[in-house]
């Protein structure tokens, strides 16, 4: 078994890399990650410097990999460690650079240590972790952070004595709903009426919707979507990280895994929401609009996606991070995990203690939020 590092994913074939992914996860696919690199969404300008790990069997077959980035900031991670960086600075230490095993700008759970199903799982897992430590030593990195792990990965990394952080997101699960009406029939009366009212507002405003997949999306539609995407950041004094060319490329290369919701009023496209899908899950990513219309966000980003999942037989819908307002629409709180290796022994202890205390509060919060479920008590 041999381990190597690559600074551009195009050095690996798409077929070899994608053979390691599960559920056809779009964010882990070669096409998505290469597009980020090709169109400068990651690199020196963003502070995400690719240092991917690859593991080869003795016969040269790729049997393990991990998307890994050297970071000089904490932007685009969605697992917030600014206070850790400030603590390092107050003590005259450098927190950056650090290493992050994640999908840039994407708070979606998935495998971060990719291992071939027929390989020695423990051996390849250990090889990836050892390689990450080598990179950390090479760049004198303060830490390694594996973000939005699967439950199995969380357990494995916890057994390796990494500090585990918890957070909360809101996910929808398909209980074999036959239609959106069937879905709403499981709600309490008051919650159901609220959603019907929101959908009626959109209908009365004369707003209609069209869903298009990657190959069907025209250059004009991509330009309009990207304009709305950037406008959201302009209103929030942020910086958009993803370029028009990136979106256009994944529309071509990921095909029907790219799902764009377009909203129209009097013939004009007034809003758009971008989703990506795996074989089982729809992932809501970005949206934007021209006008602030009541319930437009809920319809474009949630209800259209829910109907799509029901029609397509998808098992779950992850609409992104944050937002307790999602609970009333059937997206229930779930726990997410990240794992953290800290080089400095004293800071390692302090962060481990912090993570344990934080986890206790997160667990309490998830239990409390679950009580806000809109579903009737007689519905499983």
Order of alpha helices (4+ residues) and beta strands (2+ residues): beta-alpha-alpha-beta-beta-beta-beta-alpha-beta-beta-alpha-beta-alpha-beta-alpha-alpha-beta-alpha-alpha-beta-beta-beta-alpha-beta-beta-alpha
